[in-house]
């Protein structure tokens, strides 16, 4: 019973991780690195 639940949870988690992989984009714009995570933008400027 517990093993089945863990197996299901692992399947759901790997699906979520696959979706997350598609949702993450990293780009370089000049001296600025931009991480886009499901529509949220994080910018980091290198000096």
OpenMM code with the backbone's topology and positions (N, CA, C; nanometers):
from openmm import Vec3, app, unit

residues = "UNK UNK UNK UNK UNK UNK UNK UNK UNK UNK UNK UNK UNK UNK UNK UNK UNK UNK UNK UNK UNK UNK UNK UNK UNK UNK UNK UNK UNK UNK UNK UNK UNK UNK UNK UNK UNK UNK UNK UNK UNK UNK UNK UNK UNK UNK UNK".split()
positions = [
    Vec3(0.0837, -0.1206, 0.0000),
    Vec3(0.0000, 0.0000, 0.0000),
    Vec3(0.0874, 0.1258, 0.0000),
    Vec3(0.1785, 0.1327, 0.0965),
    Vec3(0.2676, 0.2489, 0.1061),
    Vec3(0.3582, 0.2594, -0.0164),
    Vec3(0.4078, 0.1441, -0.0623),
    Vec3(0.4948, 0.1441, -0.1797),
    Vec3(0.4216, 0.1968, -0.3023),
    Vec3(0.2950, 0.1610, -0.3163),
    Vec3(0.2164, 0.2101, -0.4291),
    Vec3(0.2030, 0.3619, -0.4215),
    Vec3(0.1771, 0.4127, -0.3004),
    Vec3(0.1637, 0.5575, -0.2810),
    Vec3(0.2939, 0.6292, -0.3145),
    Vec3(0.4055, 0.5734, -0.2684),
    Vec3(0.5358, 0.6333, -0.2987),
    Vec3(0.5631, 0.6316, -0.4482),
    Vec3(0.5268, 0.5215, -0.5119),
    Vec3(0.5458, 0.5093, -0.6558),
    Vec3(0.4632, 0.6144, -0.7302),
    Vec3(0.3383, 0.6323, -0.6878),
    Vec3(0.2522, 0.7345, -0.7486),
    Vec3(0.3114, 0.8731, -0.7272),
    Vec3(0.3584, 0.8987, -0.6055),
    Vec3(0.4157, 1.0299, -0.5738),
    Vec3(0.5384, 1.0563, -0.6600),
    Vec3(0.6208, 0.9533, -0.6794),
    Vec3(0.7407, 0.9689, -0.7614),
    Vec3(0.7030, 0.9989, -0.9066),
    Vec3(0.5974, 0.9322, -0.9556),
    Vec3(0.5513, 0.9568, -1.0915),
    Vec3(0.5023, 1.0997, -1.1097),
    Vec3(0.4256, 1.1469, -1.0123),
    Vec3(0.3744, 1.2842, -1.0172),
    Vec3(0.4903, 1.3831, -1.0128),
    Vec3(0.5875, 1.3557, -0.9247),
    Vec3(0.7019, 1.4450, -0.9100),
    Vec3(0.7841, 1.4520, -1.0382),
    Vec3(0.8061, 1.3365, -1.1026),
    Vec3(0.8850, 1.3392, -1.2253),
    Vec3(0.8096, 1.4116, -1.3367),
    Vec3(0.6762, 1.4011, -1.3383),
    Vec3(0.5970, 1.4792, -1.4340),
    Vec3(0.6140, 1.6279, -1.4078),
    Vec3(0.6063, 1.6665, -1.2796),
    Vec3(0.6217, 1.8073, -1.2434),
    Vec3(0.7601, 1.8575, -1.2831),
    Vec3(0.8633, 1.7765, -1.2590),
    Vec3(0.9994, 1.8161, -1.2937),
    Vec3(1.0147, 1.8315, -1.4445),
    Vec3(0.9507, 1.7436, -1.5208),
    Vec3(0.9567, 1.7545, -1.6663),
    Vec3(0.8916, 1.8854, -1.7110),
    Vec3(0.7772, 1.9182, -1.6510),
    Vec3(0.7093, 2.0435, -1.6841),
    Vec3(0.7937, 2.1630, -1.6427),
    Vec3(0.8593, 2.1517, -1.5270),
    Vec3(0.9433, 2.2600, -1.4777),
    Vec3(1.0602, 2.2838, -1.5725),
    Vec3(1.1175, 2.1746, -1.6231),
    Vec3(1.2276, 2.1861, -1.7176),
    Vec3(1.1873, 2.2656, -1.8407),
    Vec3(1.0637, 2.2467, -1.8866),
    Vec3(1.0147, 2.3216, -2.0021),
    Vec3(0.9896, 2.4670, -1.9651),
    Vec3(0.9612, 2.4926, -1.8369),
    Vec3(0.9236, 2.6268, -1.7942),
    Vec3(1.0445, 2.7137, -1.7604),
    Vec3(1.1621, 2.6514, -1.7507),
    Vec3(1.2817, 2.7282, -1.7141),
    Vec3(1.3576, 2.7682, -1.8400),
    Vec3(1.3860, 2.8960, -1.8527),
    Vec3(1.4674, 2.9438, -1.9638),
    Vec3(1.5757, 3.0349, -1.9073),
    Vec3(1.6980, 3.0122, -1.9486),
    Vec3(1.8080, 3.0989, -1.9054),
    Vec3(1.8685, 3.1613, -2.0305),
    Vec3(1.8815, 3.2921, -2.0292),
    Vec3(1.9405, 3.3590, -2.1440),
    Vec3(2.0437, 3.4601, -2.0967),
    Vec3(2.1347, 3.4919, -2.1859),
    Vec3(2.2391, 3.5894, -2.1562),
    Vec3(2.2121, 3.7111, -2.2436),
    Vec3(2.1988, 3.8270, -2.1792),
    Vec3(2.1780, 3.9513, -2.2543),
    Vec3(2.2877, 4.0481, -2.2139),
    Vec3(2.3930, 4.0537, -2.2951),
    Vec3(2.5063, 4.1385, -2.2598),
    Vec3(2.5722, 4.0879, -2.1331),
    Vec3(2.5827, 4.1753, -2.0316),
    Vec3(2.6440, 4.1333, -1.9052),
    Vec3(2.5367, 4.0952, -1.8048),
    Vec3(2.4168, 4.0646, -1.8552),
    Vec3(2.3044, 4.0346, -1.7674),
    Vec3(2.2544, 3.8931, -1.7956),
    Vec3(2.2427, 3.8139, -1.6909),
    Vec3(2.1844, 3.6805, -1.7070),
    Vec3(2.0390, 3.6865, -1.6659),
    Vec3(1.9519, 3.6312, -1.7475),
    Vec3(1.8089, 3.6347, -1.7198),
    Vec3(1.7584, 3.4917, -1.7036),
    Vec3(1.6975, 3.4651, -1.5886),
    Vec3(1.6360, 3.3352, -1.5630),
    Vec3(1.4853, 3.3547, -1.5649),
    Vec3(1.4183, 3.2842, -1.6540),
    Vec3(1.2730, 3.2927, -1.6603),
    Vec3(1.2161, 3.1620, -1.6074),
    Vec3(1.1374, 3.1716, -1.5007),
    Vec3(1.0821, 3.0524, -1.4366),
    Vec3(0.9304, 3.0646, -1.4360),
    Vec3(0.8665, 2.9938, -1.5259),
    Vec3(0.7200, 2.9955, -1.5373),
    Vec3(0.6641, 3.1373, -1.5412),
    Vec3(0.7260, 3.2223, -1.6219),
    Vec3(0.6741, 3.3576, -1.6376),
    Vec3(0.7344, 3.4589, -1.5426),
    Vec3(0.8053, 3.4123, -1.4387),
    Vec3(0.8724, 3.5064, -1.3487),
    Vec3(1.0130, 3.5315, -1.4008),
    Vec3(1.0535, 3.6562, -1.4010),
    Vec3(1.1864, 3.6909, -1.4494),
    Vec3(1.2791, 3.7242, -1.3336),
    Vec3(1.3981, 3.6654, -1.3367),
    Vec3(1.5016, 3.6993, -1.2394),
    Vec3(1.6221, 3.7482, -1.3183),
    Vec3(1.6677, 3.8678, -1.2867),
    Vec3(1.7817, 3.9229, -1.3588),
    Vec3(1.9011, 3.9358, -1.2659),
    Vec3(2.0164, 3.9019, -1.3192),
    Vec3(2.1389, 3.9167, -1.2420),
    Vec3(2.2429, 3.9810, -1.3310),
    Vec3(2.2910, 4.0956, -1.2901),
    Vec3(2.3894, 4.1678, -1.3696),
    Vec3(2.5289, 4.1363, -1.3188),
    Vec3(2.6176, 4.1002, -1.4096),
    Vec3(2.7566, 4.0714, -1.3748),
    Vec3(2.8393, 4.1966, -1.3974),
    Vec3(2.9162, 4.2361, -1.2964),
    Vec3(2.9978, 4.3576, -1.3106),
    Vec3(3.1444, 4.3223, -1.3147),
] * unit.nanometer
topology = app.Topology()
chain = topology.addChain("A")
for resn in residues:
    res = topology.addResidue(resn, chain)
    for name in ("N", "CA", "C"):
        topology.addAtom(name, app.Element.getBySymbol(name[0]), res)
